Amino acid sequence: MHYFEAENLITNTCTMEKEKIKMEYMLKGGSGNIIWNIISTPSGLETWFADKVTAKDKNFTFQWGKTEIREAELVNCRTNNFIRFHWKDDDSRKSYFELKIVYNELTEDLTLEVTDWALPGEEDDIRDLWDSDIDKLRRVSGL
């Protein structure tokens, strides 16, 4: 299931409030700069998140397959730290998805923190989707 499909499962339920979900993924040793490029650039996102990604200013277009297309706005970013997007078709202005690099100086471990939002009862679907995407990120990057 693609991110687009998971969102479509929950877009018709307007009366419920989405809840924030935080997930952490340990990454093998590597450079924060490499991870940053993978999570913040269209070419990097194309390796694991979507089949095609284009960006113009703060507007990103994500495409899965030939017909699934979603647009997101880059709402916040701190280079080599985090990037936050808001899906343009999501009526909830407070919801977003964020990818954040966390470096533990003591252990020298890198963690990718993912924050997303889901309607009650859809949390497992969103977690499964991110688990699958991060598994792909690890495979293609060696992280």
PyMOL commands that set and color helices and strands:
alter all, ss='L'
color gray80, all
select helices_A, chain A and resi 3-10+32-40+42-46+123-141
alter helices_A, ss='H'
color red, helices_A
select strands_A, chain A and resi 19-27+52-56+59-64+68-78+82-87+97-104+109-118
alter strands_A, ss='S'
color yellow, strands_A
deselect
rebuild
show_as cartoon
